[in-house]
């Protein structure tokens, strides 16, 4: 039954499954005994079978990718990993050797604290995840450790029978597959080995692909770990400063709001006091007006009474005069 492979961008889960498959495949090929007699044909076949095994492992764990997709993705991971690792190692070594002061110790910016545009400015991968980087580091460190254990006993086999491969070559299957045939031909080939011209040495592709596995990976791993610790401490300090600045800004904002509310309340109280004073003045004015009207009415009433009494007195005085005149006549 033909498989329907998934296309498109790789997810984080698929990438971690591929890295695990590559790690297990390296362990499997180191432990497996060799039975092939032709180095050139066996390398091609084992390369195809190797990535087929990786494809089968990925399929059993939910990563529906082909062996070619797995191979290409692994090549891209190694390329991005080398760029990030070289940047971190170079920058950390340069920053540690320059003996920067406390004020300048944050001039070196780790890859993991950069934004995407900053990574592009440094010509670094823009989407490498720390989890993926650590997983690839573990695979390469373990592979480098195993390579160093078998390096001395298979040195001559490496020189004579390590042809270039189209994919990233894996050194250990080649060493195990050619160890037995070499044991019979070593006496005859030991003399010509001293006279081999430079072109008979392994081609450059093998040299260009094997160093990422063995070149100081343990030291680079420890340096990367130190860089991760430094970047983590820098991130924590940055988060603490950011949190303190946020708290300070929040307290200042709350204080400003509180002051604004207090001023608003004070202004409201002043307006209410002015309103009460206005009402009191209006009430006092009304009382004065009412009292003035009352006094005016009282004065008019008194004046009316006086006028009335004056008229009465005039009438009485006129009648008395008339009586006196009549009596005299």
C-alpha positions in Angstrom: 0.0 0.0 0.0 1.5 3.3 -1.1 2.0 5.9 1.6 0.6 9.4 1.3 3.2 11.7 2.6 2.5 14.9 4.3 3.8 18.1 2.7 4.3 21.6 4.0 6.2 23.1 6.9 7.4 20.8 9.7 5.8 21.1 13.1 7.8 21.1 16.3 6.5 17.6 17.2 7.6 16.2 13.8 11.0 17.8 14.1 11.5 16.2 17.6 10.4 12.8 16.3 12.9 13.1 13.4 15.7 14.0 15.8 14.9 11.0 18.0 14.8 8.7 15.0 18.2 10.0 13.9 19.6 9.4 17.4 18.2 5.8 17.5 19.5 5.1 14.0 23.0 6.1 14.9 22.9 3.8 17.9 21.4 1.0 15.8 24.1 1.3 13.1 27.0 1.4 15.6 25.8 -1.8 17.3 24.8 -3.7 14.1 27.5 -6.0 12.6 28.5 -5.6 9.0 28.1 -8.2 6.3 28.8 -6.4 3.0 31.9 -6.8 1.0 31.7 -3.9 -1.5 32.3 -0.5 0.1 30.8 1.6 -2.7 27.7 -0.4 -3.2 27.2 -1.0 0.5 27.4 2.7 1.4 24.8 3.6 -1.2 22.5 0.8 0.0 23.0 1.5 3.7 22.3 5.2 3.1 19.0 4.4 1.5 18.1 1.8 4.1 19.2 4.2 6.9 16.7 6.9 5.8 14.1 4.3 5.1 14.5 3.1 8.7 14.1 6.7 9.9 11.0 7.1 7.7 9.5 4.0 9.2 10.2 5.2 12.8 8.7 8.6 12.0 5.6 6.9 10.5 5.1 4.7 13.6 5.2 7.9 15.8 2.8 10.0 13.7 5.3 11.9 11.5 4.0 11.1 8.0 7.2 12.2 6.0 9.2 10.4 3.3 12.9 9.4 3.7 13.9 12.2 1.3 11.9 14.8 3.4 13.6 13.4 6.5 17.0 13.7 4.9 16.5 17.2 3.6 15.1 18.3 7.0 18.1 16.9 8.8 20.5 18.7 6.5 18.6 21.9 7.1 18.7 21.3 10.9 22.5 20.7 10.8 23.1 23.8 8.7 21.0 26.1 11.0 22.5 24.4 14.1 26.1 25.1 12.9 25.3 28.8 12.3 23.7 29.3 15.8 26.4 27.3 17.6 29.3 29.1 15.9 27.6 32.5 16.7 27.1 31.6 20.3 30.6 30.2 20.8 32.3 33.1 18.9 30.3 35.8 20.7 30.7 34.3 24.2 34.4 33.8 23.8 34.9 37.3 22.5 32.8 38.8 25.3 34.6 36.8 28.0 38.1 37.7 26.6 37.4 41.4 26.4 36.9 41.8 30.2 33.9 44.1 29.9 32.9 46.2 32.8 29.6 45.8 34.6 28.0 48.6 32.5 28.9 46.9 29.2 28.3 43.3 30.1 25.0 43.3 28.2 26.5 44.3 24.9 26.6 40.7 23.8 23.1 39.6 22.9 22.4 35.9 22.7 20.6 34.4 19.8 17.8 33.3 22.0 17.0 36.9 23.1 17.0 38.3 19.6 14.0 39.3 17.6 13.5 37.8 14.1 14.7 40.9 12.3 17.8 41.0 14.5 18.6 37.4 13.6 18.2 38.2 9.9 20.6 41.1 10.3 23.3 38.7 11.7 22.5 36.2 8.9 21.2 33.7 11.4 18.2 31.3 11.2 15.1 33.2 12.2 13.1 30.3 13.6 15.5 28.0 15.4 13.9 26.8 18.7 15.9 26.2 21.8 14.3 22.8 22.3 15.3 21.7 18.8 18.9 23.1 19.3 19.3 21.2 22.6 18.0 18.0 21.0 20.5 18.2 18.1 23.3 19.0 20.5 22.6 15.8 22.4 22.6 13.7 19.2 25.9 15.2 18.0 27.6 15.0 21.4 26.7 11.3 21.8 27.8 10.6 18.2 31.1 12.4 18.7 31.8 10.5 21.9 31.2 7.2 20.1 33.4 8.3 17.2 36.3 9.2 19.5 36.2 5.7 21.1 36.5 4.0 17.7 38.7 6.5 16.0 42.2 5.0 16.8 41.4 1.4 15.9 39.8 2.3 12.6 42.1 5.1 11.4 43.5 3.4 8.4 40.1 2.1 7.3 38.9 5.7 7.4 41.7 6.9 5.1 41.4 4.1 2.5 37.7 3.4 2.3 35.6 6.5 3.1 34.1 7.6 -0.2 31.9 10.7 -0.5 28.2 10.4 -0.1 25.3 12.5 -1.4 23.7 12.7 2.0 25.5 13.5 5.2 27.8 10.5 5.6 27.7 8.3 8.7 31.2 7.1 9.6 30.6 4.1 11.8 28.7 1.8 9.4 31.6 2.2 6.9 34.1 1.3 9.6 32.4 -1.8 10.7 31.6 -3.0 7.1 35.2 -2.8 6.0 37.0 -4.0 9.1 37.1 -7.7 8.2 38.2 -7.4 4.5 41.0 -5.1 5.5 42.4 -7.6 7.9 43.4 -9.9 5.0 44.7 -7.1 2.8 46.5 -5.0 5.3 49.9 -6.6 4.8 49.8 -6.1 1.1 48.6 -2.5 1.3 50.8 -1.4 4.1 53.8 -0.6 1.7 51.8 1.3 -1.0 50.1 3.3 1.8 53.4 5.2 2.5 53.6 6.2 -1.2 50.0 7.2 -1.7 49.8 10.6 -3.5 47.6 13.4 -2.1 44.7 12.7 -4.6 44.2 9.3 -3.1 43.2 10.8 0.2 39.4 11.0 1.0 37.6 13.7 -1.0 36.8 17.1 0.6 33.0 16.4 1.0 33.8 13.8 3.7 36.0 16.3 5.5 33.5 19.0 5.2 30.7 17.0 6.6 32.5 15.1 9.4 33.8 18.0 11.4 30.4 19.2 12.6 30.2 15.8 14.4 33.6 15.7 16.0 35.1 19.2 16.2 35.1 20.1 19.9 31.4 19.2 20.3 31.8 18.4 24.0 33.5 21.8 24.6 31.0 23.5 22.4 28.2 21.8 24.3 29.5 23.1 27.6 30.0 26.5 26.1 26.4 26.4 24.8 25.2 25.4 28.2 27.1 28.3 29.8 25.6 30.6 27.1 22.2 29.2 27.9 22.8 29.9 31.6 24.0 33.4 30.8 21.1 34.1 28.6 18.7 32.7 31.2 20.2 35.0 33.9 20.1 38.0 31.5 16.5 37.1 30.7 15.6 36.9 34.4 17.3 40.2 35.1 15.5 41.8 32.2 12.2 40.4 33.4 12.9 41.7 36.9 13.7 45.2 35.6 10.6 45.1 33.4 8.4 43.9 36.3 9.8 46.6 38.6 9.3 49.3 36.0 5.7 48.1 35.4 5.0 48.1 39.1 6.5 51.6 39.4 4.5 52.9 36.5 1.3 51.3 37.9 1.9 52.9 41.3 2.5 56.3 39.7 -0.6 55.8 37.6 -2.7 54.9 40.7 -1.3 57.8 42.6 -2.1 60.2 39.7 -5.7 58.8 39.5 -6.1 59.1 43.3 -4.8 62.7 43.2 -7.2 63.4 40.3 -10.1 61.9 42.2 -9.2 63.9 45.3 -9.0 67.2 43.3 -12.3 66.3 41.7 -13.9 65.7 45.1 -12.5 68.9 46.5 -13.8 70.8 43.5 -17.2 69.2 44.0 -17.2 70.2 47.7 -16.3 73.8 46.8 -19.0 73.9 44.3 -21.5 72.6 46.8 -20.3 75.1 49.4 -20.8 77.9 46.8 -24.2 76.6 46.0 -25.1 76.6 49.7 -23.9 80.1 50.2 -25.9 81.2 47.2 -29.0 79.6 48.6 -28.3 81.2 52.0 -27.9 84.6 50.4 -31.1 84.2 48.4 -33.0 83.1 51.5 -31.6 86.1 53.5 -32.6 88.4 50.6 -36.1 87.0 50.6 -36.4 87.5 54.4 -35.2 91.0 54.1 -37.7 91.8 51.3 -40.5 90.2 53.3 -39.5 92.1 56.4 -39.3 95.4 54.4 -42.8 94.8 52.9 -44.1 94.0 56.4 -42.6 97.2 57.8 -44.0 99.2 54.9 -47.5 97.8 55.4 -47.2 98.6 59.1 -46.1 102.1 58.4 -48.9 102.7 55.9 -51.4 101.4 58.5 -50.0 103.7 61.1 -50.1 106.6 58.7 -53.7 105.8 57.8 -54.6 105.7 61.5 -53.0 109.1 62.2 -54.7 110.6 59.2 -58.0 109.2 60.3 -57.6 110.6 63.8 -56.5 113.9 62.5 -59.6 114.1 60.3 -61.8 113.2 63.3 -60.1 115.8 65.4 -60.8 118.4 62.7 -64.4 117.5 62.5 -64.8 117.7 66.3 -63.1 121.1 66.4 -65.2 122.5 63.6 -68.5 121.4 65.2 -67.5 122.9 68.5 -66.7 126.2 66.8 -70.1 126.2 65.1 -71.9 125.7 68.4 -70.0 128.5 70.0 -70.9 130.9 67.2 -74.5 129.9 67.4 -74.6 130.5 71.1 -73.1 133.9 70.8 -75.5 135.1 68.2 
